[in-house]
Structures are given as structure tokens and as C-alpha cells.
Amino acid sequence: MTKPTVLVVDDEPDILQLLEITLSRMHLSTRKASSLAEAKASLSEQTPDLCLTDMKLPDGNGLTLIEYMQNDYPDVPVAMITAHGSVESAIEALKLGAFDFVTKPLALEKLRELVAHALKIAQNTTDIAEEALVGATSVMGKLRDQIRKVARSQAPVHIHGESGTGKEVVARLIHQSGPRQDQAFIAVNCGAIPPDLVESELFGHKKGAFTGATADKSGLFLAANGGTLLLDEIADLPLPMQVKLLRVIQEKSVRPVGSTTEIPIDIRLLSATHKSLAQEVQERHFRDDLYYRINVIGLHVPALRARLDDIPVLAKHILKKISEDQSVPPRAITEAALSHLMRYDFPGNIRELENILARASALTETDHIDIDDLIQQEGFNATRPIADQEPAAANNLENESTQTPETLLDEVNGDLETYLASRERQILTEALTAHRWNRTSAARSLGISFRSLRYRLKKLGLED
């Protein structure tokens, strides 16, 4: 059986020799190059299974080689060798498509882990994203392509999108499509952990570190060691924890609460949030240095209203899943019911569609779901098509136009500012209620930006 081949590019003879010995002990064949020109010549003679390149080369740099290989040899993973502390160059390499990076002086155990992960990429030929992501619209095709690409890398990925769009599903697909698929995938909702327990939950603690710490605890980072960790709703992390998380990412090690030693970790870090991290950085709720470390690659999961043409296939997929989970005969859905669903903007996205169909499936007395099964279920206002809705705030303004000047002056009662604040509070509350407290939809119905709505809510004490 032919040994996998690794192309090593470095102008230091000692590094080349060290890498050759290390790789040979892993039963790998090595090809060496000491310059950019030699590396390109070697690539033209034989395509390797992996390339390790130094950042600084006599006739260029490793970033140039990464770009060249992304264009001409996109199926070959490339890892960057950088000087210790060269965070910027490592991030730049990842953005250009590098699989991962390792720092000098070389830690051989981490190097072996990197090589092992990289060589697993070629062995995974199953297109999981094609099978698991339901939908044939162009935005879903683009998302599948992005998942395939980022799964080949170890770069941190930030997944953003509205609540209910399936961000965790995308994170799982990245894990299942990559070289860590046979290791643990752990998802944690940062917003669901009490602030005083976040550090212990993530990094673990030693017995006696604080009141109630009756035994050692490993923490979620160590539980995901070798696999993938998803930090969901990362924007909700307290600022002090953001500082500690940044250090963990940089040093690739964790220190449990109450411990004096750090423990090396090997994880693929993914993060997600429905908030705009860029806006959170501007408002100083999120550290900019952490933002740039976790957002090396960004993935946007589209809202359901951006792919309404996928609703027929999604509905059939969801109804089939309901049938399997509940061991009941599958329900069909009529064209009229599908047409009705496709006229709605789904502020709750896929999660809302699942709830609507689950209720309709439970309430129907036939073997199919028709439009009546949608409009008769409790809370139908949530599923009424947009075109048929009349926001309460708009009705309220229309009613105000019939008031006389004398009536308005009586209501003002000599305090215009208080009156205007009261009316604004009422309008915003009714708009949010009409849109089930989906701020994006409410802002759109009022003709203002999301940021403007948020500012007004904060000013009026309605933000929470």
C-alpha cells in the first residue's frame, strides 16, 4: 500500500530534518523544498496528500504558496508553520484557506495531531451537507458549498442567523463533514449558564476551588478534546469570560478554576449567535480581539422568508419526521395549505414551521393537512399571511387622526415630552406584539432600522 506523501517547505535544514524524521515515524513519505520555486516544481511533479509550509521563504512567503495551492491544488490541505506569537499571520493563513497552523518551536505531539486530522480529509467522501440540509434554493446551495469548504479547515467559524434558522444543525454538519467526525461534538448555550458558573462549566474546576466544588470537574472544553465545541449565543458571554476565552484560543490550553497548571487541548471551535457581533463590538458589549479570533470564517444561515420556495419540500420532510417520531401514519399536505404557508414571513423560521405543522398534524381528523387545519388551530394570528395583517400600531395611528385638536391638547395636559414618550411606548409595544416580539419584523413594519428600534426601546425602558 502506497504511503501518503507530505510536502515540507522550509529553508531551515534542521526543521526539514526534524519534520522528515517525525513524519517517517508516522509511516509517511516526505518530499522537501527550501523555497517557493522548489515547492511549485515539486507540486508539478507529484501531488502530495498534505503540505506543510513555513511562513518565511527565501523567494516569498507561505501565504503566497497557500493562495497558489488553493487555485491549482484545492484538494490538498495546507498547514502553516509560524513563529510563536505570530497570531496575525496565522489568522491570515486560515482566511486564505489553510487547514491549520503550528508554531515554532515545534511541539511534535501537536504536529502529529495536525497531520492525522489533515490526512483524514481525503478519506471522507460522503457529502453529508447535501443529504442533511433540506432545500433546493440558491441560498441553500451556497450554504452547502460553504460547509464543504470550511469542513476541510480547522479555522474557527462563526455562524450567524436569526433564531430558529438551524445554526446548530449547520455546526453539526461542519463537524460531521470534517476529520473530527468520529470524535465528540458538544454544544453549549452560553446565555443559559449563570455568569458565576461560566468559567467552571467551560474550563472545569478543582475540588475545593469554591463553595460547592466537592469534586474535580473537567469542563466542556476538555470534554470536547479531540472533537468540536460549539459556543452557541456567544454574544451573551460576560466580558471577563471573553478575556479568558481569548487566552484559551491563543494558547490552546485551559486552566481549571483552582488549578495552577494548564492542560493542552485540541478542539475545533465553532460559535454562533442571532445577534450582530460587529454591532456588539461597536457598543462595547463584545471584545474586538475575540471577535477577530472566532470570526476567521463567517457563515450566514438564511432566514426562512429568504427561501420560501423551500417550504413544500421542508413541510414534507417535517411531516415525515413527525410520523417517524410519533409512530403515526404520515400526513399529506394540500397545495392550498402550502400556498398559504408560503405567504407568511415566519419570524420564528424553521422552528416556527415545525410547530405549526406539529399542531396541524395533531388536530386534523383526516389523513392530510388542509388550509382549515392551519387557520383553525389556536394562535392562528401567528400563521396569518402578511398580506392579510394590519399591524395594531398602524390602526392606532389611523384612529388618532379622527381626534380633534382640543382632545389632543387635553391628553397632552401641558407636558408634551411625557405624552410623546407615552404614545411612542404604546406604538412600539403594539408593533412588537403584532410581530410576536420579533424586533426585525417590527422595525420593518414601522419603517425604521433595527438599530433605531433598539435605541428607542432602550430609551423607553422596554429593551428587556
Sequence and secondary structure as in RCSB ss.txt:
>XXXX:A:sequence
MTKPTVLVVDDEPDILQLLEITLSRMHLSTRKASSLAEAKASLSEQTPDLCLTDMKLPDGNGLTLIEYMQNDYPD
VPVAMITAHGSVESAIEALKLGAFDFVTKPLALEKLRELVAHALKIAQNTTDIAEEALVGATSVMGKLRDQIRKV
ARSQAPVHIHGESGTGKEVVARLIHQSGPRQDQAFIAVNCGAIPPDLVESELFGHKKGAFTGATADKSGLFLAAN
GGTLLLDEIADLPLPMQVKLLRVIQEKSVRPVGSTTEIPIDIRLLSATHKSLAQEVQERHFRDDLYYRINVIGLH
VPALRARLDDIPVLAKHILKKISEDQSVPPRAITEAALSHLMRYDFPGNIRELENILARASALTETDHIDIDDLI
QQEGFNATRPIADQEPAAANNLENESTQTPETLLDEVNGDLETYLASRERQILTEALTAHRWNRTSAARSLGISF
RSLRYRLKKLGLED
>XXXX:A:secstr
    EEEEE S HHHHHHHHHHHHHTT EEEEESSHHHHHHHHHH   SEEEEESEETTEEHHHHHHHHHHH TT
S EEEEEETT HHHHHHHHHHT SEEEEES  HHHHHHHHHHHHHHTT    HHHHHS   SHHHHHHHHHHHHH
HT  S EEEE  TTS HHHHHHHHHHTSTTTTS EEEEEGGGS GGGHHHHHH B TTSSTT  S B  HHHHTT
TSEEEEETGGGS HHHHHHHHHHHHHTEE  BT SS EE   EEEEEESS HHHHHHTTSS HHHHHHH SEEEE
   GGGGGGGHHHHHHHHHHHHHHHHT    EE HHHHHHHTTS  TTHHHHHHHHHHHHHHH SSSEE HHHHH
SSTTGGGGS GGG   HHHHHHHHHTTS HHHHHHHHTT HHHHHHHHHHHHHHHHHHHTTT HHHHHHHHT  H
HHHHHHHHHTT   
